[in-house]
Amino acid sequence: LGTRPAAVTQQLIHTWNDSLTTRFTGNGSIAAGSRLQGPVALYRGVLRVGGVIEGPVTVINGSLILLPGARITGDVLVVGGKLTKQEGSTLDGEERVYWDLAPVAKSGDGTLTLQETPDLETLGMAKASFGVGKTRTTLHASTGGTYDRIEGFPLEAGVGLDWRATKRDLIKLDLTGIVRTTTDNTDSRSDFGYRAKAEWRRSGEVSYGFGGKAWSFVDVIPDQTLSRVESGWSSILFQEDQYDYYDAQGLGLYGYLIPARQFRVDLGWDYVEQSSVPANDPWSLFINESKWRPNPLIDDGDFGITTASATLNTRDSDRQPAVGWFAKAGVEFGESDDVAPVALPPGVRDPIPTDGSYNYSLLTVDLRRYFRLSPDDRLSGRAYFSGWVGGDPLPMQRRLSLGGPSILPGDGFRQVNCTPPDASNPSDASLCDRTMFFQVEFRHRLDLGWHYTVSKDKEGTASRVIGVQTADLVFLSDLGSAWLSGEGPNHVPNNRLPSADYWSADVGAGIDFGFIGAYLAKSITDDGPLRVSVRLQRRF
């Protein structure tokens, strides 16, 4: 039960389109005492069998019920529904049942075709690949997948080379150039950037690899889980950039080990120059009268950063999981001998040493669990922690906050950012040392079957169909806190969790079409308004 392999979808299309198949659309029945030669297929309905079917039976986005006295001599495949065998029925062949609906649609001539789901996250991206011998070349161009108040559209173009040295060994090379469409009048950064990476990978029962990289690009302060694409849409439409940024130029080495298909270990070391960049004034579609939110200063300097992480992923799908676990723990150790600390409001952090001894440690733990309660109902939960765990105080570019569509949609953007009550924070910069939150969602599947034909082949048969098979009705609740760690007013001791008055909670509901979702959420710990958020991917 559960996940539908990709090959099964092609089997459904082939079976339905076969001229020898007896086809039913909508509900169908085989009466008791009757006999039908297979193969038999039903699309979008319930097939009730009381008689005998000699051959295989395929049910596409529907259910199959075997009544008392029914018999099927062949194999049974049910996709997008359930198989019910009542007492006294017989199934001689193999049975396979997948609860996930198949992404197929019926064209005007009655045949089935593969249905595409709209994807707003890949707009503005293009690539083409070709192979010669053991080498495969990919040319790619994009808008960088985002839009922000620092660069505007970061136009990217590059080439990737994959050389299959042996059956197990793959060497990858990728070179990408970046052109920033918004000029920085302060000359704090160049209008051009780049990314370069070379990697050797060995596959097998135990896979591993290592590589090197160099880069010069505008990086984000990773204080939330909203994707860059979603922040880009928010920026270009409403002049609301969800991230803060800094310029990064560096070199790095990395390696990874995959001892089992669902488990991965990563190690990395970077030497990177990080420097502040100002917000500019790029164009926005609906709002252009007001100024963009200022981009906060960071602690400039050259940093050596060592990272290590372990990931367990048993989910049936990374994008739309229904069952399984996701667990990731990572640690970052940073140090600098020339850090130039930015001045923060008194009481936010102790002074950062500038004698060459500065170092910090950051821990992140992300735990998620997905349950499938029935073909139409799913329950999922998440627990997350990120924050300082040792050394000197965190640099500005690693500090944290809480609130907004990605974590607590019932709260305003960075509603909890640890700014002291008597201090000014015009950029809404994240100032907290630690954050922790819990999320839970219940999803009920709605069967829609919406689709439309984009193009047809010479015979008039649909060759490209886009649509939405299902939508999820979502009920959600979140609980979270962000705080300053240590001793002093408005701080939580390092070895304790915040008291109840530090926590924020919300409840909400929405509808998720897979490629876009709309949500309403309301805080239950504050008197804030009912808030609307739109997401291009699931919250977790």
TATA-V446504 format. One record per residue. RES is the residue in one small letter. SS is DSSP state (~ for helix, > for strand, _ for the rest). OMEGA is omega in whole degrees, 0 to 359 (none if undefined). NEAR is the number of other ideal C-beta (glycine too) atoms within 12 Angstrom. Layout:
# TATA-V446504
res: (RES | RES)
ss: (SS | SS)
omega: (OMEGA | OMEGA)
near: (NEAR | NEAR)
This chain:
# TATA-V446504
res: (l | g | t | r | p | a | a | v | t | q | q | l | i | h | t | w | n | d | s | l | t | t | r | f | t | g | n | g | s | i | a | a | g | s | r | l | q | g | p | v | a | l | y | r | g | v | l | r | v | g | g | v | i | e | g | p | v | t | v | i | n | g | s | l | i | l | l | p | g | a | r | i | t | g | d | v | l | v | v | g | g | k | l | t | k | q | e | g | s | t | l | d | g | e | e | r | v | y | w | d | l | a | p | v | a | k | s | g | d | g | t | l | t | l | q | e | t | p | d | l | e | t | l | g | m | a | k | a | s | f | g | v | g | k | t | r | t | t | l | h | a | s | t | g | g | t | y | d | r | i | e | g | f | p | l | e | a | g | v | g | l | d | w | r | a | t | k | r | d | l | i | k | l | d | l | t | g | i | v | r | t | t | t | d | n | t | d | s | r | s | d | f | g | y | r | a | k | a | e | w | r | r | s | g | e | v | s | y | g | f | g | g | k | a | w | s | f | v | d | v | i | p | d | q | t | l | s | r | v | e | s | g | w | s | s | i | l | f | q | e | d | q | y | d | y | y | d | a | q | g | l | g | l | y | g | y | l | i | p | a | r | q | f | r | v | d | l | g | w | d | y | v | e | q | s | s | v | p | a | n | d | p | w | s | l | f | i | n | e | s | k | w | r | p | n | p | l | i | d | d | g | d | f | g | i | t | t | a | s | a | t | l | n | t | r | d | s | d | r | q | p | a | v | g | w | f | a | k | a | g | v | e | f | g | e | s | d | d | v | a | p | v | a | l | p | p | g | v | r | d | p | i | p | t | d | g | s | y | n | y | s | l | l | t | v | d | l | r | r | y | f | r | l | s | p | d | d | r | l | s | g | r | a | y | f | s | g | w | v | g | g | d | p | l | p | m | q | r | r | l | s | l | g | g | p | s | i | l | p | g | d | g | f | r | q | v | n | c | t | p | p | d | a | s | n | p | s | d | a | s | l | c | d | r | t | m | f | f | q | v | e | f | r | h | r | l | d | l | g | w | h | y | t | v | s | k | d | k | e | g | t | a | s | r | v | i | g | v | q | t | a | d | l | v | f | l | s | d | l | g | s | a | w | l | s | g | e | g | p | n | h | v | p | n | n | r | l | p | s | a | d | y | w | s | a | d | v | g | a | g | i | d | f | g | f | i | g | a | y | l | a | k | s | i | t | d | d | g | p | l | r | v | s | v | r | l | q | r | r | f)
ss: (_ | _ | _ | _ | _ | ~ | ~ | ~ | ~ | ~ | ~ | ~ | ~ | ~ | ~ | ~ | ~ | _ | _ | _ | _ | > | > | > | > | _ | _ | > | > | > | _ | _ | _ | _ | > | > | > | _ | _ | > | > | > | > | _ | _ | > | > | > | > | _ | _ | > | > | > | _ | _ | > | > | > | > | _ | _ | > | > | > | > | _ | _ | _ | _ | > | > | _ | _ | _ | > | > | > | > | _ | _ | _ | > | > | > | _ | _ | _ | _ | > | > | _ | _ | _ | > | > | > | > | _ | _ | _ | _ | _ | > | > | > | _ | _ | _ | _ | _ | > | > | > | > | > | _ | _ | _ | _ | _ | _ | _ | _ | > | > | > | > | > | > | > | > | _ | _ | > | > | > | > | > | > | > | > | _ | _ | _ | _ | _ | > | _ | _ | _ | > | _ | > | > | > | > | > | > | > | > | > | > | > | _ | _ | _ | _ | > | > | > | > | > | > | > | > | > | > | > | > | _ | _ | _ | _ | _ | _ | _ | _ | _ | _ | _ | > | > | > | > | > | > | > | > | > | > | > | _ | _ | _ | _ | > | > | > | > | > | > | > | > | > | > | > | > | > | > | _ | _ | _ | _ | _ | _ | _ | ~ | ~ | ~ | ~ | ~ | ~ | ~ | ~ | ~ | ~ | ~ | _ | _ | _ | _ | _ | _ | > | > | > | > | > | > | > | > | > | > | > | > | > | > | > | > | _ | _ | > | > | > | > | > | > | > | > | > | > | > | > | > | _ | _ | _ | _ | _ | _ | _ | _ | _ | _ | _ | _ | _ | _ | _ | _ | _ | _ | _ | _ | _ | _ | _ | _ | > | > | > | > | > | > | > | > | > | > | > | > | > | > | _ | _ | _ | _ | _ | _ | _ | _ | _ | _ | > | > | > | > | > | > | > | > | > | > | > | > | > | _ | _ | _ | > | _ | _ | _ | _ | _ | _ | _ | _ | _ | _ | _ | _ | _ | _ | _ | _ | _ | > | > | > | > | > | > | > | > | > | > | > | > | > | > | > | _ | _ | _ | _ | > | > | > | > | > | > | > | > | > | > | > | > | > | > | > | _ | _ | _ | _ | ~ | ~ | ~ | _ | > | _ | > | _ | > | _ | _ | _ | > | _ | _ | _ | _ | _ | _ | _ | > | _ | _ | _ | _ | _ | _ | _ | _ | _ | _ | _ | _ | _ | _ | _ | > | _ | > | > | > | > | > | > | > | > | > | > | > | > | > | > | > | > | > | > | > | > | > | > | > | _ | _ | _ | _ | _ | > | > | > | > | > | > | > | > | > | > | > | > | > | > | > | > | > | > | > | > | > | > | > | > | _ | _ | _ | _ | _ | > | > | _ | _ | _ | _ | _ | _ | _ | ~ | ~ | ~ | _ | > | > | > | > | > | > | > | > | > | _ | _ | _ | _ | > | > | > | > | > | > | > | _ | _ | _ | _ | _ | _ | _ | > | > | > | > | > | _ | _ | _ | _ | _)
omega: (174 | 192 | 179 | 177 | 182 | 182 | 180 | 179 | 178 | 178 | 178 | 181 | 181 | 182 | 182 | 184 | 178 | 182 | 180 | 183 | 171 | 190 | 174 | 173 | 186 | 181 | 178 | 181 | 173 | 188 | 176 | 180 | 179 | 182 | 182 | 178 | 179 | 3 | 180 | 179 | 176 | 181 | 174 | 177 | 178 | 177 | 177 | 184 | 174 | 181 | 184 | 172 | 180 | 182 | 183 | 178 | 179 | 177 | 187 | 181 | 179 | 184 | 180 | 178 | 175 | 181 | 177 | 181 | 179 | 177 | 173 | 185 | 182 | 179 | 179 | 176 | 178 | 180 | 179 | 181 | 185 | 172 | 179 | 179 | 180 | 182 | 181 | 177 | 184 | 174 | 185 | 186 | 179 | 177 | 176 | 182 | 176 | 184 | 181 | 178 | 179 | 180 | 181 | 178 | 180 | 180 | 184 | 180 | 176 | 180 | 176 | 176 | 179 | 181 | 178 | 174 | 178 | 181 | 181 | 181 | 182 | 176 | 180 | 179 | 178 | 176 | 178 | 183 | 174 | 183 | 174 | 182 | 181 | 184 | 176 | 183 | 178 | 174 | 183 | 177 | 181 | 173 | 182 | 178 | 182 | 175 | 184 | 186 | 178 | 187 | 194 | 172 | 172 | 182 | 184 | 174 | 182 | 181 | 175 | 179 | 175 | 180 | 179 | 184 | 175 | 178 | 182 | 188 | 179 | 176 | 184 | 177 | 180 | 178 | 182 | 175 | 184 | 174 | 182 | 186 | 176 | 183 | 176 | 184 | 180 | 182 | 178 | 176 | 177 | 174 | 182 | 177 | 181 | 169 | 177 | 181 | 174 | 186 | 170 | 184 | 174 | 181 | 181 | 176 | 170 | 181 | 178 | 180 | 175 | 183 | 176 | 183 | 174 | 185 | 170 | 182 | 176 | 183 | 181 | 170 | 191 | 184 | 182 | 185 | 176 | 182 | 177 | 180 | 180 | 177 | 178 | 177 | 178 | 181 | 186 | 181 | 192 | 180 | 179 | 179 | 186 | 185 | 166 | 194 | 171 | 179 | 183 | 176 | 185 | 177 | 181 | 173 | 179 | 176 | 180 | 180 | 177 | 183 | 177 | 187 | 186 | 184 | 184 | 176 | 180 | 174 | 180 | 174 | 181 | 167 | 192 | 172 | 182 | 183 | 182 | 174 | 180 | 172 | 177 | 184 | 178 | 182 | 174 | 191 | 188 | 184 | 178 | 184 | 185 | 178 | 174 | 175 | 180 | 174 | 186 | 173 | 175 | 173 | 183 | 176 | 174 | 185 | 165 | 187 | 176 | 181 | 175 | 180 | 175 | 185 | 171 | 184 | 178 | 182 | 178 | 178 | 179 | 185 | 182 | 184 | 176 | 180 | 173 | 180 | 163 | 179 | 180 | 176 | 181 | 178 | 178 | 176 | 181 | 178 | 179 | 177 | 179 | 182 | 177 | 188 | 173 | 179 | 178 | 179 | 180 | 178 | 179 | 179 | 173 | 180 | 176 | 181 | 178 | 181 | 180 | 184 | 187 | 175 | 179 | 175 | 183 | 180 | 176 | 178 | 182 | 183 | 181 | 179 | 183 | 180 | 171 | 184 | 181 | 177 | 186 | 187 | 179 | 179 | 181 | 180 | 182 | 172 | 188 | 173 | 172 | 177 | 181 | 177 | 180 | 178 | 179 | 180 | 180 | 172 | 182 | 185 | 174 | 182 | 198 | 178 | 181 | 177 | 181 | 190 | 185 | 187 | 179 | 184 | 176 | 178 | 177 | 180 | 180 | 180 | 175 | 180 | 174 | 172 | 178 | 185 | 184 | 183 | 178 | 179 | 187 | 180 | 185 | 182 | 175 | 183 | 187 | 177 | 186 | 173 | 177 | 176 | 178 | 180 | 176 | 179 | 168 | 182 | 174 | 184 | 174 | 181 | 185 | 181 | 179 | 176 | 174 | 183 | 179 | 181 | 179 | 177 | 185 | 180 | 180 | 178 | 180 | 178 | 176 | 182 | 177 | 180 | 181 | 179 | 187 | 169 | 178 | 168 | 191 | 171 | 189 | 173 | 184 | 177 | 183 | 178 | 172 | 189 | 171 | 185 | 179 | 182 | 177 | 180 | 178 | 176 | 175 | 179 | 186 | 184 | 182 | 171 | 181 | 175 | 188 | 184 | 176 | 190 | 175 | 181 | 177 | 173 | 181 | 179 | 180 | 176 | 185 | 180 | 180 | 179 | 176 | 179 | 179 | 186 | 168 | 181 | 182 | 176 | 176 | 176 | 177 | 181 | 182 | 182 | 170 | 187 | 180 | 175 | 179 | 180 | 177 | 176 | 178 | 181 | 176 | none)
near: (22 | 27 | 26 | 33 | 18 | 16 | 15 | 27 | 31 | 20 | 27 | 45 | 31 | 24 | 36 | 39 | 28 | 21 | 13 | 16 | 28 | 25 | 30 | 30 | 23 | 18 | 18 | 28 | 24 | 33 | 17 | 19 | 14 | 19 | 20 | 30 | 20 | 30 | 33 | 38 | 46 | 40 | 37 | 33 | 25 | 27 | 42 | 29 | 42 | 26 | 27 | 29 | 41 | 22 | 26 | 33 | 48 | 48 | 48 | 46 | 43 | 37 | 32 | 44 | 31 | 36 | 28 | 18 | 21 | 36 | 31 | 41 | 25 | 26 | 26 | 42 | 40 | 41 | 45 | 39 | 35 | 25 | 34 | 26 | 24 | 18 | 11 | 14 | 28 | 23 | 30 | 21 | 21 | 16 | 26 | 27 | 30 | 34 | 30 | 37 | 41 | 41 | 33 | 40 | 37 | 31 | 30 | 17 | 17 | 19 | 31 | 38 | 34 | 28 | 34 | 25 | 28 | 22 | 20 | 24 | 27 | 21 | 21 | 24 | 20 | 17 | 21 | 15 | 16 | 15 | 14 | 12 | 11 | 16 | 20 | 22 | 23 | 23 | 20 | 27 | 24 | 28 | 31 | 35 | 30 | 42 | 40 | 43 | 39 | 46 | 42 | 31 | 27 | 38 | 28 | 32 | 27 | 27 | 26 | 29 | 27 | 26 | 22 | 21 | 17 | 14 | 10 | 17 | 20 | 27 | 25 | 28 | 26 | 29 | 24 | 31 | 26 | 33 | 25 | 34 | 24 | 29 | 20 | 29 | 13 | 16 | 12 | 23 | 33 | 22 | 24 | 23 | 32 | 25 | 32 | 27 | 28 | 26 | 27 | 26 | 28 | 23 | 18 | 18 | 11 | 17 | 23 | 25 | 29 | 24 | 27 | 24 | 31 | 25 | 28 | 28 | 36 | 42 | 36 | 36 | 39 | 29 | 42 | 37 | 35 | 37 | 28 | 33 | 31 | 36 | 39 | 37 | 35 | 35 | 37 | 31 | 20 | 24 | 27 | 32 | 42 | 40 | 43 | 42 | 45 | 38 | 35 | 36 | 29 | 31 | 26 | 29 | 25 | 28 | 26 | 27 | 23 | 24 | 17 | 17 | 15 | 18 | 22 | 27 | 25 | 27 | 26 | 28 | 26 | 29 | 26 | 33 | 28 | 40 | 35 | 35 | 38 | 31 | 33 | 32 | 23 | 29 | 19 | 27 | 15 | 15 | 18 | 15 | 9 | 13 | 19 | 33 | 30 | 23 | 37 | 36 | 29 | 39 | 36 | 28 | 33 | 25 | 38 | 29 | 36 | 26 | 29 | 26 | 27 | 25 | 30 | 25 | 24 | 23 | 29 | 26 | 23 | 19 | 19 | 33 | 31 | 36 | 24 | 24 | 24 | 31 | 26 | 29 | 26 | 29 | 27 | 35 | 28 | 35 | 28 | 33 | 18 | 22 | 34 | 23 | 28 | 28 | 15 | 33 | 21 | 17 | 21 | 34 | 32 | 23 | 17 | 32 | 22 | 17 | 13 | 15 | 15 | 29 | 27 | 38 | 26 | 38 | 31 | 32 | 27 | 29 | 25 | 33 | 27 | 33 | 23 | 28 | 19 | 18 | 30 | 24 | 21 | 36 | 26 | 35 | 25 | 34 | 27 | 37 | 29 | 38 | 40 | 37 | 26 | 19 | 26 | 30 | 38 | 44 | 42 | 38 | 42 | 41 | 42 | 43 | 46 | 47 | 41 | 41 | 40 | 40 | 43 | 48 | 45 | 38 | 39 | 27 | 34 | 39 | 30 | 39 | 37 | 41 | 29 | 21 | 12 | 11 | 18 | 15 | 26 | 17 | 31 | 31 | 36 | 43 | 43 | 44 | 46 | 43 | 49 | 37 | 44 | 30 | 37 | 28 | 38 | 28 | 36 | 23 | 32 | 21 | 24 | 23 | 28 | 19 | 29 | 19 | 22 | 18 | 16 | 18 | 15 | 7 | 11 | 13 | 20 | 30 | 19 | 19 | 31 | 24 | 30 | 30 | 35 | 34 | 28 | 38 | 25 | 37 | 26 | 40 | 32 | 42 | 30 | 42 | 40 | 41 | 38 | 39 | 40 | 26 | 14 | 18 | 13 | 28 | 25 | 29 | 16 | 20 | 10 | 16 | 19 | 29 | 12 | 11 | 13 | 28 | 28 | 39 | 32 | 40 | 28 | 34 | 27 | 32 | 26 | 35 | 30 | 36 | 29 | 26 | 33 | 23 | 34 | 24 | 40 | 27 | 31 | 20 | 26 | 21 | 11 | 21 | 14 | 19 | 27 | 19 | 40 | 29 | 40 | 33 | 29 | 38 | 40 | 35)
